[in-house]
Amino acid sequence: MIVLKEFTNSDFNTFISWCTSEEMITQFAGPIFTYPVTKNQLDNYLNDKSKKPFKVVLTKTQETIGHCELNFEEKETPKLSRVLIASEKHRGKNIGAKIISQLTTLAFKNKEITSLQLNVFSWNISAIKCYEKVGFKINPKRTSEILVNNEKWIKLNMILDRPL
């Protein structure tokens, strides 16, 4: 149904077209990008060796429908980051769970990795349910808050241990 392919500079225009507001970028990417997203920001992103970005491609049509990333800034517990299914028409079809499953499989190929983490905003119930479906659990010890347009957003950390 989907395949993760390397995100390259040929994907920049599509990526930028998805980034329609500051709130959307904050939800999907955190503080790494600012609105409006530019090719220069994406060049810097691609040059960051701690991040491994992917585009999400439908296998049947080869249409790029989303984005995701393995983030190795914290080597002991890498993070699944910047997960996005861009079009509403592709949401609610279990694609998110497939993305997360493929990312976890890729990450756990490294035998030194014993757990993975991700962050999600507390109001994003559908994403939380998707992550729980794959096995992630909320880590109550690592929550934080950010202010977005004078509104407090609570960021939850979720963790998945390597299967035995």
C-alpha positions in Angstrom: 0.0 0.0 0.0 2.8 2.5 0.9 6.6 2.5 0.7 9.0 4.9 2.3 11.5 6.4 -0.1 14.4 8.8 0.5 13.3 12.4 0.7 15.4 14.5 -1.7 15.5 18.1 -3.0 13.2 17.0 -5.9 10.5 16.6 -3.2 10.8 20.2 -1.9 8.0 21.8 -3.9 5.5 19.1 -2.9 6.6 19.4 0.7 6.3 23.2 0.7 2.8 23.0 -0.9 1.6 21.0 2.2 2.9 23.6 4.7 -0.1 26.0 4.7 0.1 27.7 8.1 2.3 28.2 11.2 0.0 26.0 13.2 0.2 23.2 10.7 4.0 23.3 10.6 4.2 23.4 14.4 1.9 20.4 14.7 3.7 18.3 12.1 7.3 19.5 12.5 7.8 21.2 15.8 10.3 24.1 15.8 12.5 22.8 13.0 10.8 24.8 10.3 9.3 28.3 10.3 6.4 29.5 8.1 6.6 29.9 5.2 8.9 26.9 4.7 11.7 27.7 2.2 14.0 25.6 0.0 16.9 26.9 2.1 15.3 25.5 5.3 14.8 22.1 3.5 18.4 22.2 2.3 19.6 22.6 5.9 17.2 19.8 7.0 18.6 17.4 4.4 22.2 18.3 5.5 21.5 17.3 9.1 23.1 13.9 9.4 21.1 13.1 12.6 17.9 13.0 10.6 16.8 10.4 8.0 13.8 11.9 6.2 11.4 9.9 3.9 8.6 10.6 1.6 5.5 8.4 1.8 4.5 7.0 -1.6 1.5 5.0 -2.5 2.7 1.8 -4.2 -0.2 1.6 -6.6 0.0 5.1 -8.1 3.5 6.3 -7.0 1.9 9.4 -5.6 3.7 11.1 -2.8 1.2 11.5 0.0 3.2 12.2 3.1 6.4 12.6 5.0 8.2 11.0 8.0 11.6 10.9 9.6 13.9 8.8 11.8 15.7 11.3 14.1 18.9 10.1 15.8 19.7 13.2 17.9 19.3 11.1 21.0 21.2 8.0 20.0 20.0 5.8 22.9 16.4 6.4 22.0 15.8 7.6 18.4 12.7 9.5 17.6 10.0 9.1 14.9 9.4 12.6 13.8 7.6 14.8 11.3 4.9 12.2 10.4 2.4 13.7 8.0 -0.3 12.3 5.7 -0.8 15.5 3.7 -4.2 14.9 2.1 -7.4 14.5 4.0 -8.5 11.8 1.5 -5.7 9.5 2.6 -6.3 9.9 6.4 -8.4 7.4 8.4 -7.2 4.5 6.2 -4.6 3.0 8.5 -1.8 4.6 6.5 -0.4 6.3 9.6 0.0 2.9 11.4 1.7 1.5 8.3 4.2 4.5 8.3 4.9 4.0 12.0 5.3 0.3 11.6 7.8 0.7 8.7 9.8 3.3 10.6 10.0 1.1 13.7 11.1 -1.9 11.5 13.8 0.2 9.9 15.0 1.6 13.3 15.1 -1.8 15.1 17.3 -3.3 12.3 20.0 -1.6 14.4 20.4 -4.1 17.3 21.8 -1.4 19.6 18.5 0.5 19.6 16.3 -0.8 22.4 13.5 1.7 22.3 12.0 4.4 20.1 10.1 7.6 21.0 7.9 10.2 19.4 6.1 13.4 20.4 2.5 14.2 19.8 0.2 17.0 20.9 -2.5 15.9 23.5 -5.4 17.2 21.3 -4.3 15.0 18.4 -6.4 12.0 19.5 -6.4 10.2 16.1 -2.5 10.3 16.0 -2.3 9.1 19.6 -4.6 6.2 18.8 -2.6 5.4 15.7 0.7 5.3 17.7 -1.0 3.2 20.5 -2.2 0.7 17.8 1.5 0.1 16.8 2.5 -0.3 20.5 3.6 3.1 21.7 2.7 4.1 25.2 2.5 7.6 26.7 5.5 8.4 28.9 4.0 10.6 31.7 7.5 11.7 32.8 8.2 13.6 29.6 5.5 16.1 28.8 5.9 19.7 28.0 4.0 22.7 26.9 4.5 25.2 24.1 2.5 28.4 23.2 1.1 28.6 19.7 -0.8 31.8 18.9 -1.4 32.4 22.6 -2.8 28.9 23.0 -1.1 26.3 25.2 -0.4 23.0 23.5 0.6 20.0 25.6 3.3 17.8 24.0 3.1 14.1 25.0 6.1 11.8 24.7 5.4 8.2 23.7 7.8 5.3 23.8 8.0 1.8 22.3 10.4 -0.8 23.5 12.0 -3.3 21.2 9.9 -6.4 20.9 11.5 -9.4 22.7 
